[in-house]
Amino acid sequence: MERQLVVAHADFNPGRRLHGSGGEVRSLYAELMHNLSSRTKPEGGALTTVVEKFITTTLAEARKAERKPEDVIHEKLEALSELVMGYDFASVIAAYWRAYEKDDDTLKANAIRWLRGEFSAKTDARAALGVREIINDAALYDQLKLLARFTRLAGYKGLLICLDELVNLYKLTNPQARNGNYEKSCASSTTSNKATSKASASSSAAPRNSSPIRAGASTATPHCNPASRKTPSPATA
């Protein structure tokens, strides 16, 4: 945070994983958003702060350039639209800006709910915000990539995520669930290596059994040792 990064952390457990179809991945994402912190909000809950910093920074740029605020905001959000789910993400940020201008607390709350992954039905999200998609188990990496880019647009240096207690993935007794989580971990490690070769990503020392997600990469980097996919013994399960 002293390096002007936005930081989030979460612990893996049976209900919070990288791979799943019963809400486990969305639960992990929601925990990360709950623990999102910045220099001014070191204890977490900084998602609203990040969104409002984007808005106030953009409004200041519009005034300085003597341009319409909505033109500058939409111009910046165009950088998100090229990514998967970027159009909906940008639409939610634009909705928050409209609520900010009109002092509409209900619309603000709905926008933050969507960004936190708290909508469970697409119909509810569409009624509240006019978007077609919600954050589900399949959207974790896409959303983290969007959030990483958005933090840069808001004036931060990037996004750093730490996932701890990776040992809980090893302890999964269902082979399909365990292998699915390993494959997600390894795929994200590959993505991280490619991304960090193109962008300057900040890193920090991480605790044992933790996985840092780098600022420019938005993907985790755990060890990918095929031998570690063995079924855990009863003593460790």
FENCOR-V855314 format. One record per residue. RES is the residue in three letters. PHI is phi in degrees with one decimal (999 if undefined). Layout:
res = [RES;RES]
phi = [PHI;PHI]
This chain:
res = [MET;GLU;ARG;GLN;LEU;VAL;VAL;ALA;HIS;ALA;ASP;PHE;ASN;PRO;GLY;ARG;ARG;LEU;HIS;GLY;SER;GLY;GLY;GLU;VAL;ARG;SER;LEU;TYR;ALA;GLU;LEU;MET;HIS;ASN;LEU;SER;SER;ARG;THR;LYS;PRO;GLU;GLY;GLY;ALA;LEU;THR;THR;VAL;VAL;GLU;LYS;PHE;ILE;THR;THR;THR;LEU;ALA;GLU;ALA;ARG;LYS;ALA;GLU;ARG;LYS;PRO;GLU;ASP;VAL;ILE;HIS;GLU;LYS;LEU;GLU;ALA;LEU;SER;GLU;LEU;VAL;MET;GLY;TYR;ASP;PHE;ALA;SER;VAL;ILE;ALA;ALA;TYR;TRP;ARG;ALA;TYR;GLU;LYS;ASP;ASP;ASP;THR;LEU;LYS;ALA;ASN;ALA;ILE;ARG;TRP;LEU;ARG;GLY;GLU;PHE;SER;ALA;LYS;THR;ASP;ALA;ARG;ALA;ALA;LEU;GLY;VAL;ARG;GLU;ILE;ILE;ASN;ASP;ALA;ALA;LEU;TYR;ASP;GLN;LEU;LYS;LEU;LEU;ALA;ARG;PHE;THR;ARG;LEU;ALA;GLY;TYR;LYS;GLY;LEU;LEU;ILE;CYS;LEU;ASP;GLU;LEU;VAL;ASN;LEU;TYR;LYS;LEU;THR;ASN;PRO;GLN;ALA;ARG;ASN;GLY;ASN;TYR;GLU;LYS;SER;CYS;ALA;SER;SER;THR;THR;SER;ASN;LYS;ALA;THR;SER;LYS;ALA;SER;ALA;SER;SER;SER;ALA;ALA;PRO;ARG;ASN;SER;SER;PRO;ILE;ARG;ALA;GLY;ALA;SER;THR;ALA;THR;PRO;HIS;CYS;ASN;PRO;ALA;SER;ARG;LYS;THR;PRO;SER;PRO;ALA;THR;ALA]
phi = [999;-66.2;-94.2;64.4;-96.3;-92.6;-124.5;-137.2;-144.9;-157.6;-100.0;-71.2;-153.9;-56.0;-97.3;-133.8;-137.8;-82.6;-135.6;173.3;-133.7;-114.1;95.8;-66.6;-73.2;-63.2;-64.8;-63.5;-60.9;-62.0;-66.4;-60.8;-67.5;-63.0;-94.2;-59.7;-135.8;-137.9;-61.1;-88.1;-131.7;-70.2;-93.1;104.6;70.9;-94.5;-59.3;-61.6;-60.6;-63.6;-63.3;-71.5;-66.6;-58.6;-66.9;-66.0;-65.5;-67.6;-62.7;-64.6;-64.9;-65.0;-63.5;-63.8;-88.8;55.4;-119.1;-69.7;-56.2;-63.8;-67.6;-69.5;-62.7;-65.9;-64.7;-67.8;-68.2;-59.1;-66.5;-92.3;-63.6;-76.2;-89.2;-59.8;66.2;-66.1;-63.4;-68.2;-58.8;-63.2;-64.4;-68.7;-63.9;-63.8;-64.6;-63.9;-62.4;-61.6;-65.7;-62.5;-68.9;-97.2;58.2;-97.2;-66.6;-66.7;-66.1;-58.7;-62.3;-66.5;-63.5;-66.5;-58.0;-64.5;-64.1;-84.1;77.9;-94.3;-82.4;-105.1;-129.2;-63.2;-63.5;-67.3;-66.0;-67.1;-66.6;-84.0;-131.4;77.6;-103.7;-96.2;-113.5;-129.1;-83.6;-123.8;-62.6;-86.4;-105.1;-54.7;-67.8;-60.5;-69.7;-67.3;-64.7;-62.4;-65.2;-60.7;-67.4;-65.3;-61.4;-67.9;-63.4;-80.4;106.6;-87.4;-78.9;155.5;-123.6;-125.8;-121.5;-115.8;-108.2;-109.6;61.3;-60.4;-58.2;-68.6;-71.8;-65.4;-79.0;-61.8;-84.7;-80.3;-59.0;-64.2;-65.8;-64.5;-67.2;-61.3;-71.2;-62.8;-63.4;-63.1;-63.7;-69.2;-63.0;-69.1;-64.0;-63.1;-61.8;-62.7;-62.9;-67.4;-69.5;-71.9;-77.3;-104.3;-130.9;-81.3;-107.7;-81.1;-132.3;-145.5;-65.0;-117.2;-64.2;-58.1;65.6;-113.8;-130.6;-79.0;-103.9;-78.1;-57.9;-88.6;-100.3;63.7;-140.9;-80.7;-135.6;-80.0;-71.5;-121.1;-98.1;-56.1;-64.9;-78.4;-85.0;-61.5;-62.3;-63.5;-72.4;-54.6;-71.1;-109.7;-74.5]
